Amino acid sequence: LFTLVVGTSTQREQLRAKLSALEEDGRLIYGTSSWPASVMTCYVQKYDQNHVHFLDGAGGGYTQASKEFKAKLRTRN
């Protein structure tokens, strides 16, 4: 699952704490990345019918989170 979550720094730390507990139990592996800004890319075929928005962290959010995830995955296997 790849998702973008918006929240305060306190909320991010609470989420990371919960994810870390699940990770320690062996139930999941996760990666995160936080940025103060985001980038939206729009793909438009017909503005009133077919258009899609892609959101990511301004500093390469999904890419940075995947690096953390892959590093954890390598150490687990």
Secondary structure, 3 states (H helix, E strand, C coil): CCCCCCCCHHHHHHHHHHHHHHHHCCCCCCCCCCCCCEEEEEEEEECCCEEEEEEEECCCHHHHHHHHHHHHHHHHC
